[in-house]
Amino acid sequence: MPVLTKEAKQEIFKTHGGAATNTGNSEGQIALFTARIEHLTEHLKKNKKDHVTETSLVDMVGKRKQLLNYLKQSDIERYRAIIAKLGLRK
């Protein structure tokens, strides 16, 4: 069973990316990674020995960080807006 349904992903992209079909937008991708990271974090709180999921979580955090760094370099205002909207620490 997928964590995020198709409708949930479309809603994330609609809220953060401008349109449900705009899946390439940095803000939408960052929001999607954040939702997946939050879900995996909750999973790991219950299943402490799930090392495969832990590795996936670390990879996802790294990908989100790369996207945030790209956004920070290209458009600082969009970066500050997404950080505030998602409540990320930076």
PyMOL Python script that loads the backbone (N, CA, C, O; Angstrom):
from pymol import cmd

cmd.read_pdbstr("""\
ATOM      1  N   MET A   1       0.856  -1.186   0.000  1.00  0.00           N
ATOM      2  CA  MET A   1       0.000   0.000   0.000  1.00  0.00           C
ATOM      3  C   MET A   1       0.892   1.236   0.000  1.00  0.00           C
ATOM      4  O   MET A   1       1.730   1.394   0.888  1.00  0.00           O
ATOM      5  N   PRO A   2       0.720   2.106  -0.982  1.00  0.00           N
ATOM      6  CA  PRO A   2       1.562   3.307  -1.040  1.00  0.00           C
ATOM      7  C   PRO A   2       1.246   4.266   0.106  1.00  0.00           C
ATOM      8  O   PRO A   2       0.115   4.351   0.583  1.00  0.00           O
ATOM      9  N   VAL A   3       2.261   4.964   0.518  1.00  0.00           N
ATOM     10  CA  VAL A   3       2.118   5.927   1.605  1.00  0.00           C
ATOM     11  C   VAL A   3       1.225   7.072   1.167  1.00  0.00           C
ATOM     12  O   VAL A   3       0.273   7.433   1.859  1.00  0.00           O
ATOM     13  N   LEU A   4       1.537   7.634   0.026  1.00  0.00           N
ATOM     14  CA  LEU A   4       0.765   8.744  -0.504  1.00  0.00           C
ATOM     15  C   LEU A   4      -0.028   8.278  -1.727  1.00  0.00           C
ATOM     16  O   LEU A   4       0.540   7.758  -2.687  1.00  0.00           O
ATOM     17  N   THR A   5      -1.305   8.465  -1.678  1.00  0.00           N
ATOM     18  CA  THR A   5      -2.129   8.101  -2.829  1.00  0.00           C
ATOM     19  C   THR A   5      -1.913   9.127  -3.939  1.00  0.00           C
ATOM     20  O   THR A   5      -1.317  10.183  -3.728  1.00  0.00           O
ATOM     21  N   LYS A   6      -2.404   8.794  -5.105  1.00  0.00           N
ATOM     22  CA  LYS A   6      -2.280   9.697  -6.244  1.00  0.00           C
ATOM     23  C   LYS A   6      -2.936  11.043  -5.934  1.00  0.00           C
ATOM     24  O   LYS A   6      -2.410  12.099  -6.285  1.00  0.00           O
ATOM     25  N   GLU A   7      -4.084  10.987  -5.278  1.00  0.00           N
ATOM     26  CA  GLU A   7      -4.811  12.208  -4.947  1.00  0.00           C
ATOM     27  C   GLU A   7      -4.044  13.053  -3.935  1.00  0.00           C
ATOM     28  O   GLU A   7      -4.026  14.280  -4.030  1.00  0.00           O
ATOM     29  N   ALA A   8      -3.406  12.389  -2.961  1.00  0.00           N
ATOM     30  CA  ALA A   8      -2.637  13.118  -1.954  1.00  0.00           C
ATOM     31  C   ALA A   8      -1.440  13.814  -2.588  1.00  0.00           C
ATOM     32  O   ALA A   8      -1.121  14.951  -2.240  1.00  0.00           O
ATOM     33  N   LYS A   9      -0.779  13.130  -3.518  1.00  0.00           N
ATOM     34  CA  LYS A   9       0.363  13.735  -4.216  1.00  0.00           C
ATOM     35  C   LYS A   9      -0.091  14.932  -5.044  1.00  0.00           C
ATOM     36  O   LYS A   9       0.568  15.972  -5.053  1.00  0.00           O
ATOM     37  N   GLN A  10      -1.221  14.782  -5.742  1.00  0.00           N
ATOM     38  CA  GLN A  10      -1.741  15.893  -6.539  1.00  0.00           C
ATOM     39  C   GLN A  10      -2.066  17.089  -5.657  1.00  0.00           C
ATOM     40  O   GLN A  10      -1.840  18.236  -6.043  1.00  0.00           O
ATOM     41  N   GLU A  11      -2.598  16.815  -4.473  1.00  0.00           N
ATOM     42  CA  GLU A  11      -2.931  17.898  -3.546  1.00  0.00           C
ATOM     43  C   GLU A  11      -1.664  18.616  -3.069  1.00  0.00           C
ATOM     44  O   GLU A  11      -1.647  19.841  -2.949  1.00  0.00           O
ATOM     45  N   ILE A  12      -0.608  17.847  -2.800  1.00  0.00           N
ATOM     46  CA  ILE A  12       0.666  18.448  -2.385  1.00  0.00           C
ATOM     47  C   ILE A  12       1.204  19.347  -3.490  1.00  0.00           C
ATOM     48  O   ILE A  12       1.612  20.478  -3.228  1.00  0.00           O
ATOM     49  N   PHE A  13       1.207  18.847  -4.731  1.00  0.00           N
ATOM     50  CA  PHE A  13       1.722  19.641  -5.840  1.00  0.00           C
ATOM     51  C   PHE A  13       0.836  20.852  -6.121  1.00  0.00           C
ATOM     52  O   PHE A  13       1.331  21.908  -6.515  1.00  0.00           O
ATOM     53  N   LYS A  14      -0.463  20.702  -5.921  1.00  0.00           N
ATOM     54  CA  LYS A  14      -1.379  21.819  -6.133  1.00  0.00           C
ATOM     55  C   LYS A  14      -1.136  22.908  -5.086  1.00  0.00           C
ATOM     56  O   LYS A  14      -1.151  24.098  -5.402  1.00  0.00           O
ATOM     57  N   THR A  15      -0.915  22.493  -3.851  1.00  0.00           N
ATOM     58  CA  THR A  15      -0.705  23.443  -2.768  1.00  0.00           C
ATOM     59  C   THR A  15       0.649  24.140  -2.880  1.00  0.00           C
ATOM     60  O   THR A  15       0.742  25.356  -2.714  1.00  0.00           O
ATOM     61  N   HIS A  16       1.688  23.374  -3.159  1.00  0.00           N
ATOM     62  CA  HIS A  16       3.045  23.929  -3.118  1.00  0.00           C
ATOM     63  C   HIS A  16       3.640  24.199  -4.496  1.00  0.00           C
ATOM     64  O   HIS A  16       4.539  25.031  -4.622  1.00  0.00           O
ATOM     65  N   GLY A  17       3.161  23.520  -5.523  1.00  0.00           N
ATOM     66  CA  GLY A  17       3.764  23.663  -6.842  1.00  0.00           C
ATOM     67  C   GLY A  17       2.979  24.520  -7.805  1.00  0.00           C
ATOM     68  O   GLY A  17       3.450  24.786  -8.911  1.00  0.00           O
ATOM     69  N   GLY A  18       1.799  24.958  -7.423  1.00  0.00           N
ATOM     70  CA  GLY A  18       0.997  25.802  -8.291  1.00  0.00           C
ATOM     71  C   GLY A  18      -0.108  25.055  -9.010  1.00  0.00           C
ATOM     72  O   GLY A  18      -1.229  25.555  -9.103  1.00  0.00           O
ATOM     73  N   ALA A  19       0.190  23.852  -9.526  1.00  0.00           N
ATOM     74  CA  ALA A  19      -0.820  23.062 -10.229  1.00  0.00           C
ATOM     75  C   ALA A  19      -0.583  21.588  -9.923  1.00  0.00           C
ATOM     76  O   ALA A  19       0.539  21.185  -9.617  1.00  0.00           O
ATOM     77  N   ALA A  20      -1.634  20.791 -10.006  1.00  0.00           N
ATOM     78  CA  ALA A  20      -1.529  19.367  -9.680  1.00  0.00           C
ATOM     79  C   ALA A  20      -0.617  18.632 -10.660  1.00  0.00           C
ATOM     80  O   ALA A  20      -0.026  17.610 -10.313  1.00  0.00           O
ATOM     81  N   THR A  21      -0.504  19.149 -11.872  1.00  0.00           N
ATOM     82  CA  THR A  21       0.328  18.484 -12.882  1.00  0.00           C
ATOM     83  C   THR A  21       1.749  19.027 -12.922  1.00  0.00           C
ATOM     84  O   THR A  21       2.579  18.512 -13.671  1.00  0.00           O
ATOM     85  N   ASN A  22       2.045  20.050 -12.140  1.00  0.00           N
ATOM     86  CA  ASN A  22       3.375  20.663 -12.133  1.00  0.00           C
ATOM     87  C   ASN A  22       4.276  19.911 -11.153  1.00  0.00           C
ATOM     88  O   ASN A  22       4.589  20.415 -10.075  1.00  0.00           O
ATOM     89  N   THR A  23       4.688  18.708 -11.537  1.00  0.00           N
ATOM     90  CA  THR A  23       5.449  17.850 -10.630  1.00  0.00           C
ATOM     91  C   THR A  23       6.937  18.148 -10.641  1.00  0.00           C
ATOM     92  O   THR A  23       7.673  17.591  -9.826  1.00  0.00           O
ATOM     93  N   GLY A  24       7.407  19.011 -11.538  1.00  0.00           N
ATOM     94  CA  GLY A  24       8.831  19.318 -11.610  1.00  0.00           C
ATOM     95  C   GLY A  24       9.230  20.514 -10.786  1.00  0.00           C
ATOM     96  O   GLY A  24      10.418  20.804 -10.654  1.00  0.00           O
ATOM     97  N   ASN A  25       8.267  21.212 -10.230  1.00  0.00           N
ATOM     98  CA  ASN A  25       8.544  22.398  -9.441  1.00  0.00           C
ATOM     99  C   ASN A  25       9.315  22.027  -8.175  1.00  0.00           C
ATOM    100  O   ASN A  25       8.975  21.051  -7.506  1.00  0.00           O
ATOM    101  N   SER A  26      10.347  22.799  -7.846  1.00  0.00           N
ATOM    102  CA  SER A  26      11.180  22.506  -6.682  1.00  0.00           C
ATOM    103  C   SER A  26      10.372  22.501  -5.390  1.00  0.00           C
ATOM    104  O   SER A  26      10.553  21.621  -4.548  1.00  0.00           O
ATOM    105  N   GLU A  27       9.485  23.472  -5.230  1.00  0.00           N
ATOM    106  CA  GLU A  27       8.695  23.540  -4.002  1.00  0.00           C
ATOM    107  C   GLU A  27       7.810  22.309  -3.842  1.00  0.00           C
ATOM    108  O   GLU A  27       7.677  21.775  -2.741  1.00  0.00           O
ATOM    109  N   GLY A  28       7.208  21.863  -4.933  1.00  0.00           N
ATOM    110  CA  GLY A  28       6.364  20.669  -4.884  1.00  0.00           C
ATOM    111  C   GLY A  28       7.167  19.430  -4.520  1.00  0.00           C
ATOM    112  O   GLY A  28       6.720  18.609  -3.719  1.00  0.00           O
ATOM    113  N   GLN A  29       8.346  19.293  -5.105  1.00  0.00           N
ATOM    114  CA  GLN A  29       9.188  18.135  -4.801  1.00  0.00           C
ATOM    115  C   GLN A  29       9.658  18.164  -3.356  1.00  0.00           C
ATOM    116  O   GLN A  29       9.694  17.126  -2.694  1.00  0.00           O
ATOM    117  N   ILE A  30      10.019  19.348  -2.861  1.00  0.00           N
ATOM    118  CA  ILE A  30      10.453  19.472  -1.463  1.00  0.00           C
ATOM    119  C   ILE A  30       9.307  19.097  -0.529  1.00  0.00           C
ATOM    120  O   ILE A  30       9.518  18.400   0.463  1.00  0.00           O
ATOM    121  N   ALA A  31       8.102  19.554  -0.840  1.00  0.00           N
ATOM    122  CA  ALA A  31       6.935  19.227  -0.013  1.00  0.00           C
ATOM    123  C   ALA A  31       6.643  17.733  -0.040  1.00  0.00           C
ATOM    124  O   ALA A  31       6.283  17.153   0.984  1.00  0.00           O
ATOM    125  N   LEU A  32       6.796  17.103  -1.210  1.00  0.00           N
ATOM    126  CA  LEU A  32       6.573  15.659  -1.317  1.00  0.00           C
ATOM    127  C   LEU A  32       7.605  14.889  -0.497  1.00  0.00           C
ATOM    128  O   LEU A  32       7.256  13.959   0.230  1.00  0.00           O
ATOM    129  N   PHE A  33       8.881  15.277  -0.615  1.00  0.00           N
ATOM    130  CA  PHE A  33       9.924  14.633   0.185  1.00  0.00           C
ATOM    131  C   PHE A  33       9.654  14.817   1.672  1.00  0.00           C
ATOM    132  O   PHE A  33       9.869  13.894   2.457  1.00  0.00           O
ATOM    133  N   THR A  34       9.189  15.989   2.065  1.00  0.00           N
ATOM    134  CA  THR A  34       8.905  16.256   3.479  1.00  0.00           C
ATOM    135  C   THR A  34       7.796  15.342   3.987  1.00  0.00           C
ATOM    136  O   THR A  34       7.895  14.813   5.095  1.00  0.00           O
ATOM    137  N   ALA A  35       6.754  15.150   3.204  1.00  0.00           N
ATOM    138  CA  ALA A  35       5.661  14.257   3.611  1.00  0.00           C
ATOM    139  C   ALA A  35       6.163  12.828   3.754  1.00  0.00           C
ATOM    140  O   ALA A  35       5.810  12.136   4.708  1.00  0.00           O
ATOM    141  N   ARG A  36       6.984  12.384   2.810  1.00  0.00           N
ATOM    142  CA  ARG A  36       7.519  11.021   2.873  1.00  0.00           C
ATOM    143  C   ARG A  36       8.482  10.864   4.051  1.00  0.00           C
ATOM    144  O   ARG A  36       8.491   9.826   4.712  1.00  0.00           O
ATOM    145  N   ILE A  37       9.289  11.890   4.312  1.00  0.00           N
ATOM    146  CA  ILE A  37      10.232  11.852   5.439  1.00  0.00           C
ATOM    147  C   ILE A  37       9.474  11.757   6.758  1.00  0.00           C
ATOM    148  O   ILE A  37       9.853  10.983   7.637  1.00  0.00           O
ATOM    149  N   GLU A  38       8.412  12.536   6.899  1.00  0.00           N
ATOM    150  CA  GLU A  38       7.615  12.490   8.128  1.00  0.00           C
ATOM    151  C   GLU A  38       7.010  11.108   8.337  1.00  0.00           C
ATOM    152  O   GLU A  38       6.988  10.598   9.458  1.00  0.00           O
ATOM    153  N   HIS A  39       6.516  10.496   7.247  1.00  0.00           N
ATOM    154  CA  HIS A  39       5.933   9.160   7.358  1.00  0.00           C
ATOM    155  C   HIS A  39       6.995   8.131   7.772  1.00  0.00           C
ATOM    156  O   HIS A  39       6.748   7.305   8.650  1.00  0.00           O
ATOM    157  N   LEU A  40       8.163   8.182   7.147  1.00  0.00           N
ATOM    158  CA  LEU A  40       9.217   7.219   7.479  1.00  0.00           C
ATOM    159  C   LEU A  40       9.739   7.429   8.894  1.00  0.00           C
ATOM    160  O   LEU A  40      10.117   6.468   9.564  1.00  0.00           O
ATOM    161  N   THR A  41       9.761   8.665   9.349  1.00  0.00           N
ATOM    162  CA  THR A  41      10.200   8.949  10.718  1.00  0.00           C
ATOM    163  C   THR A  41       9.260   8.290  11.719  1.00  0.00           C
ATOM    164  O   THR A  41       9.707   7.693  12.699  1.00  0.00           O
ATOM    165  N   GLU A  42       7.962   8.400  11.471  1.00  0.00           N
ATOM    166  CA  GLU A  42       6.984   7.746  12.347  1.00  0.00           C
ATOM    167  C   GLU A  42       7.144   6.226  12.308  1.00  0.00           C
ATOM    168  O   GLU A  42       7.049   5.559  13.338  1.00  0.00           O
ATOM    169  N   HIS A  43       7.387   5.687  11.119  1.00  0.00           N
ATOM    170  CA  HIS A  43       7.594   4.248  10.975  1.00  0.00           C
ATOM    171  C   HIS A  43       8.810   3.787  11.778  1.00  0.00           C
ATOM    172  O   HIS A  43       8.774   2.747  12.435  1.00  0.00           O
ATOM    173  N   LEU A  44       9.882   4.570  11.715  1.00  0.00           N
ATOM    174  CA  LEU A  44      11.111   4.172  12.413  1.00  0.00           C
ATOM    175  C   LEU A  44      10.996   4.307  13.934  1.00  0.00           C
ATOM    176  O   LEU A  44      11.728   3.644  14.669  1.00  0.00           O
ATOM    177  N   LYS A  45      10.098   5.147  14.403  1.00  0.00           N
ATOM    178  CA  LYS A  45       9.882   5.240  15.847  1.00  0.00           C
ATOM    179  C   LYS A  45       9.299   3.930  16.386  1.00  0.00           C
ATOM    180  O   LYS A  45       9.571   3.540  17.522  1.00  0.00           O
ATOM    181  N   LYS A  46       8.491   3.254  15.553  1.00  0.00           N
ATOM    182  CA  LYS A  46       7.880   1.983  15.963  1.00  0.00           C
ATOM    183  C   LYS A  46       8.784   0.790  15.655  1.00  0.00           C
ATOM    184  O   LYS A  46       8.778  -0.203  16.382  1.00  0.00           O
ATOM    185  N   ASN A  47       9.560   0.893  14.574  1.00  0.00           N
ATOM    186  CA  ASN A  47      10.391  -0.219  14.096  1.00  0.00           C
ATOM    187  C   ASN A  47      11.853   0.201  14.088  1.00  0.00           C
ATOM    188  O   ASN A  47      12.410   0.524  13.039  1.00  0.00           O
ATOM    189  N   LYS A  48      12.463   0.195  15.252  1.00  0.00           N
ATOM    190  CA  LYS A  48      13.815   0.720  15.409  1.00  0.00           C
ATOM    191  C   LYS A  48      14.876  -0.069  14.647  1.00  0.00           C
ATOM    192  O   LYS A  48      15.927   0.483  14.321  1.00  0.00           O
ATOM    193  N   LYS A  49      14.632  -1.326  14.360  1.00  0.00           N
ATOM    194  CA  LYS A  49      15.643  -2.161  13.719  1.00  0.00           C
ATOM    195  C   LYS A  49      15.498  -2.249  12.197  1.00  0.00           C
ATOM    196  O   LYS A  49      16.172  -3.057  11.558  1.00  0.00           O
ATOM    197  N   ASP A  50      14.642  -1.442  11.628  1.00  0.00           N
ATOM    198  CA  ASP A  50      14.419  -1.443  10.183  1.00  0.00           C
ATOM    199  C   ASP A  50      15.500  -0.587   9.515  1.00  0.00           C
ATOM    200  O   ASP A  50      15.290   0.597   9.252  1.00  0.00           O
ATOM    201  N   HIS A  51      16.639  -1.192   9.250  1.00  0.00           N
ATOM    202  CA  HIS A  51      17.789  -0.456   8.744  1.00  0.00           C
ATOM    203  C   HIS A  51      17.643  -0.057   7.280  1.00  0.00           C
ATOM    204  O   HIS A  51      18.208   0.952   6.858  1.00  0.00           O
ATOM    205  N   VAL A  52      16.903  -0.825   6.509  1.00  0.00           N
ATOM    206  CA  VAL A  52      16.688  -0.485   5.099  1.00  0.00           C
ATOM    207  C   VAL A  52      15.890   0.813   4.994  1.00  0.00           C
ATOM    208  O   VAL A  52      16.215   1.685   4.188  1.00  0.00           O
ATOM    209  N   THR A  53      14.852   0.937   5.806  1.00  0.00           N
ATOM    210  CA  THR A  53      14.053   2.152   5.812  1.00  0.00           C
ATOM    211  C   THR A  53      14.882   3.326   6.317  1.00  0.00           C
ATOM    212  O   THR A  53      14.743   4.446   5.826  1.00  0.00           O
ATOM    213  N   GLU A  54      15.732   3.074   7.285  1.00  0.00           N
ATOM    214  CA  GLU A  54      16.592   4.133   7.820  1.00  0.00           C
ATOM    215  C   GLU A  54      17.525   4.672   6.730  1.00  0.00           C
ATOM    216  O   GLU A  54      17.745   5.879   6.629  1.00  0.00           O
ATOM    217  N   THR A  55      18.068   3.762   5.919  1.00  0.00           N
ATOM    218  CA  THR A  55      18.935   4.168   4.816  1.00  0.00           C
ATOM    219  C   THR A  55      18.149   4.995   3.799  1.00  0.00           C
ATOM    220  O   THR A  55      18.636   6.012   3.305  1.00  0.00           O
ATOM    221  N   SER A  56      16.937   4.552   3.492  1.00  0.00           N
ATOM    222  CA  SER A  56      16.087   5.292   2.558  1.00  0.00           C
ATOM    223  C   SER A  56      15.763   6.686   3.091  1.00  0.00           C
ATOM    224  O   SER A  56      15.727   7.657   2.335  1.00  0.00           O
ATOM    225  N   LEU A  57      15.532   6.771   4.383  1.00  0.00           N
ATOM    226  CA  LEU A  57      15.228   8.054   5.010  1.00  0.00           C
ATOM    227  C   LEU A  57      16.406   9.014   4.873  1.00  0.00           C
ATOM    228  O   LEU A  57      16.224  10.182   4.531  1.00  0.00           O
ATOM    229  N   VAL A  58      17.601   8.523   5.139  1.00  0.00           N
ATOM    230  CA  VAL A  58      18.802   9.354   5.030  1.00  0.00           C
ATOM    231  C   VAL A  58      18.988   9.833   3.585  1.00  0.00           C
ATOM    232  O   VAL A  58      19.345  10.989   3.354  1.00  0.00           O
ATOM    233  N   ASP A  59      18.746   8.946   2.618  1.00  0.00           N
ATOM    234  CA  ASP A  59      18.846   9.322   1.206  1.00  0.00           C
ATOM    235  C   ASP A  59      17.839  10.422   0.860  1.00  0.00           C
ATOM    236  O   ASP A  59      18.171  11.378   0.159  1.00  0.00           O
ATOM    237  N   MET A  60      16.611  10.278   1.355  1.00  0.00           N
ATOM    238  CA  MET A  60      15.576  11.265   1.067  1.00  0.00           C
ATOM    239  C   MET A  60      15.896  12.625   1.672  1.00  0.00           C
ATOM    240  O   MET A  60      15.669  13.663   1.050  1.00  0.00           O
ATOM    241  N   VAL A  61      16.421  12.608   2.880  1.00  0.00           N
ATOM    242  CA  VAL A  61      16.807  13.862   3.526  1.00  0.00           C
ATOM    243  C   VAL A  61      17.901  14.543   2.704  1.00  0.00           C
ATOM    244  O   VAL A  61      17.896  15.764   2.547  1.00  0.00           O
ATOM    245  N   GLY A  62      18.829  13.758   2.185  1.00  0.00           N
ATOM    246  CA  GLY A  62      19.893  14.299   1.347  1.00  0.00           C
ATOM    247  C   GLY A  62      19.363  14.907   0.053  1.00  0.00           C
ATOM    248  O   GLY A  62      19.815  15.972  -0.368  1.00  0.00           O
ATOM    249  N   LYS A  63      18.404  14.230  -0.579  1.00  0.00           N
ATOM    250  CA  LYS A  63      17.815  14.748  -1.814  1.00  0.00           C
ATOM    251  C   LYS A  63      17.051  16.047  -1.547  1.00  0.00           C
ATOM    252  O   LYS A  63      17.112  16.993  -2.332  1.00  0.00           O
ATOM    253  N   ARG A  64      16.328  16.070  -0.417  1.00  0.00           N
ATOM    254  CA  ARG A  64      15.595  17.295  -0.074  1.00  0.00           C
ATOM    255  C   ARG A  64      16.569  18.437   0.186  1.00  0.00           C
ATOM    256  O   ARG A  64      16.309  19.581  -0.189  1.00  0.00           O
ATOM    257  N   LYS A  65      17.684  18.125   0.826  1.00  0.00           N
ATOM    258  CA  LYS A  65      18.689  19.153   1.105  1.00  0.00           C
ATOM    259  C   LYS A  65      19.285  19.700  -0.189  1.00  0.00           C
ATOM    260  O   LYS A  65      19.527  20.902  -0.301  1.00  0.00           O
ATOM    261  N   GLN A  66      19.522  18.824  -1.168  1.00  0.00           N
ATOM    262  CA  GLN A  66      20.042  19.279  -2.458  1.00  0.00           C
ATOM    263  C   GLN A  66      19.045  20.216  -3.141  1.00  0.00           C
ATOM    264  O   GLN A  66      19.431  21.247  -3.691  1.00  0.00           O
ATOM    265  N   LEU A  67      17.769  19.852  -3.102  1.00  0.00           N
ATOM    266  CA  LEU A  67      16.749  20.716  -3.702  1.00  0.00           C
ATOM    267  C   LEU A  67      16.664  22.062  -2.976  1.00  0.00           C
ATOM    268  O   LEU A  67      16.517  23.108  -3.608  1.00  0.00           O
ATOM    269  N   LEU A  68      16.758  22.024  -1.653  1.00  0.00           N
ATOM    270  CA  LEU A  68      16.717  23.269  -0.891  1.00  0.00           C
ATOM    271  C   LEU A  68      17.926  24.144  -1.207  1.00  0.00           C
ATOM    272  O   LEU A  68      17.795  25.362  -1.327  1.00  0.00           O
ATOM    273  N   ASN A  69      19.103  23.531  -1.345  1.00  0.00           N
ATOM    274  CA  ASN A  69      20.300  24.303  -1.693  1.00  0.00           C
ATOM    275  C   ASN A  69      20.171  24.927  -3.077  1.00  0.00           C
ATOM    276  O   ASN A  69      20.561  26.076  -3.283  1.00  0.00           O
ATOM    277  N   TYR A  70      19.626  24.171  -4.022  1.00  0.00           N
ATOM    278  CA  TYR A  70      19.399  24.699  -5.370  1.00  0.00           C
ATOM    279  C   TYR A  70      18.458  25.901  -5.321  1.00  0.00           C
ATOM    280  O   TYR A  70      18.720  26.937  -5.932  1.00  0.00           O
ATOM    281  N   LEU A  71      17.370  25.744  -4.589  1.00  0.00           N
ATOM    282  CA  LEU A  71      16.388  26.819  -4.494  1.00  0.00           C
ATOM    283  C   LEU A  71      16.982  28.038  -3.801  1.00  0.00           C
ATOM    284  O   LEU A  71      16.685  29.172  -4.179  1.00  0.00           O
ATOM    285  N   LYS A  72      17.813  27.818  -2.798  1.00  0.00           N
ATOM    286  CA  LYS A  72      18.455  28.907  -2.071  1.00  0.00           C
ATOM    287  C   LYS A  72      19.379  29.708  -2.985  1.00  0.00           C
ATOM    288  O   LYS A  72      19.438  30.935  -2.898  1.00  0.00           O
ATOM    289  N   GLN A  73      20.095  29.012  -3.856  1.00  0.00           N
ATOM    290  CA  GLN A  73      21.013  29.688  -4.771  1.00  0.00           C
ATOM    291  C   GLN A  73      20.283  30.393  -5.912  1.00  0.00           C
ATOM    292  O   GLN A  73      20.711  31.456  -6.363  1.00  0.00           O
ATOM    293  N   SER A  74      19.182  29.802  -6.380  1.00  0.00           N
ATOM    294  CA  SER A  74      18.502  30.366  -7.547  1.00  0.00           C
ATOM    295  C   SER A  74      17.490  31.453  -7.188  1.00  0.00           C
ATOM    296  O   SER A  74      17.383  32.451  -7.901  1.00  0.00           O
ATOM    297  N   ASP A  75      16.739  31.275  -6.080  1.00  0.00           N
ATOM    298  CA  ASP A  75      15.707  32.254  -5.716  1.00  0.00           C
ATOM    299  C   ASP A  75      15.488  32.212  -4.204  1.00  0.00           C
ATOM    300  O   ASP A  75      14.736  31.379  -3.697  1.00  0.00           O
ATOM    301  N   ILE A  76      16.152  33.118  -3.496  1.00  0.00           N
ATOM    302  CA  ILE A  76      16.145  33.105  -2.028  1.00  0.00           C
ATOM    303  C   ILE A  76      14.740  33.352  -1.463  1.00  0.00           C
ATOM    304  O   ILE A  76      14.408  32.833  -0.397  1.00  0.00           O
ATOM    305  N   GLU A  77      13.920  34.130  -2.157  1.00  0.00           N
ATOM    306  CA  GLU A  77      12.572  34.407  -1.648  1.00  0.00           C
ATOM    307  C   GLU A  77      11.694  33.155  -1.679  1.00  0.00           C
ATOM    308  O   GLU A  77      10.958  32.893  -0.728  1.00  0.00           O
ATOM    309  N   ARG A  78      11.765  32.390  -2.752  1.00  0.00           N
ATOM    310  CA  ARG A  78      11.012  31.134  -2.828  1.00  0.00           C
ATOM    311  C   ARG A  78      11.512  30.159  -1.764  1.00  0.00           C
ATOM    312  O   ARG A  78      10.724  29.432  -1.159  1.00  0.00           O
ATOM    313  N   TYR A  79      12.820  30.150  -1.542  1.00  0.00           N
ATOM    314  CA  TYR A  79      13.424  29.291  -0.515  1.00  0.00           C
ATOM    315  C   TYR A  79      12.876  29.630   0.864  1.00  0.00           C
ATOM    316  O   TYR A  79      12.457  28.749   1.614  1.00  0.00           O
ATOM    317  N   ARG A  80      12.886  30.917   1.188  1.00  0.00           N
ATOM    318  CA  ARG A  80      12.385  31.341   2.511  1.00  0.00           C
ATOM    319  C   ARG A  80      10.903  31.027   2.668  1.00  0.00           C
ATOM    320  O   ARG A  80      10.454  30.661   3.754  1.00  0.00           O
ATOM    321  N   ALA A  81      10.143  31.169   1.585  1.00  0.00           N
ATOM    322  CA  ALA A  81       8.712  30.898   1.637  1.00  0.00           C
ATOM    323  C   ALA A  81       8.435  29.417   1.902  1.00  0.00           C
ATOM    324  O   ALA A  81       7.578  29.088   2.722  1.00  0.00           O
ATOM    325  N   ILE A  82       9.151  28.522   1.214  1.00  0.00           N
ATOM    326  CA  ILE A  82       8.891  27.081   1.393  1.00  0.00           C
ATOM    327  C   ILE A  82       9.355  26.619   2.775  1.00  0.00           C
ATOM    328  O   ILE A  82       8.719  25.760   3.386  1.00  0.00           O
ATOM    329  N   ILE A  83      10.455  27.181   3.269  1.00  0.00           N
ATOM    330  CA  ILE A  83      10.931  26.836   4.609  1.00  0.00           C
ATOM    331  C   ILE A  83       9.874  27.223   5.649  1.00  0.00           C
ATOM    332  O   ILE A  83       9.571  26.443   6.552  1.00  0.00           O
ATOM    333  N   ALA A  84       9.323  28.417   5.517  1.00  0.00           N
ATOM    334  CA  ALA A  84       8.314  28.886   6.459  1.00  0.00           C
ATOM    335  C   ALA A  84       7.020  28.071   6.345  1.00  0.00           C
ATOM    336  O   ALA A  84       6.397  27.735   7.353  1.00  0.00           O
ATOM    337  N   LYS A  85       6.626  27.758   5.103  1.00  0.00           N
ATOM    338  CA  LYS A  85       5.372  27.038   4.866  1.00  0.00           C
ATOM    339  C   LYS A  85       5.414  25.621   5.428  1.00  0.00           C
ATOM    340  O   LYS A  85       4.434  25.140   5.997  1.00  0.00           O
ATOM    341  N   LEU A  86       6.559  24.957   5.265  1.00  0.00           N
ATOM    342  CA  LEU A  86       6.674  23.566   5.728  1.00  0.00           C
ATOM    343  C   LEU A  86       7.181  23.464   7.160  1.00  0.00           C
ATOM    344  O   LEU A  86       7.145  22.386   7.754  1.00  0.00           O
ATOM    345  N   GLY A  87       7.650  24.568   7.716  1.00  0.00           N
ATOM    346  CA  GLY A  87       8.143  24.562   9.096  1.00  0.00           C
ATOM    347  C   GLY A  87       9.457  23.807   9.249  1.00  0.00           C
ATOM    348  O   GLY A  87       9.670  23.125  10.250  1.00  0.00           O
ATOM    349  N   LEU A  88      10.334  23.928   8.262  1.00  0.00           N
ATOM    350  CA  LEU A  88      11.627  23.254   8.325  1.00  0.00           C
ATOM    351  C   LEU A  88      12.636  24.116   9.075  1.00  0.00           C
ATOM    352  O   LEU A  88      12.548  25.344   9.065  1.00  0.00           O
ATOM    353  N   ARG A  89      13.582  23.468   9.716  1.00  0.00           N
ATOM    354  CA  ARG A  89      14.653  24.195  10.404  1.00  0.00           C
ATOM    355  C   ARG A  89      15.801  24.391   9.432  1.00  0.00           C
ATOM    356  O   ARG A  89      16.289  23.435   8.830  1.00  0.00           O
ATOM    357  N   LYS A  90      16.221  25.617   9.285  1.00  0.00           N
ATOM    358  CA  LYS A  90      17.373  25.915   8.422  1.00  0.00           C
ATOM    359  C   LYS A  90      18.106  27.094   8.954  1.00  0.00           C
ATOM    360  O   LYS A  90      19.109  27.510   8.375  1.00  0.00           O
TER     361      LYS A  90
END
""", "prot")
cmd.dss("prot")
cmd.show_as("cartoon", "prot")
cmd.util.cbc("prot")
cmd.orient("prot")
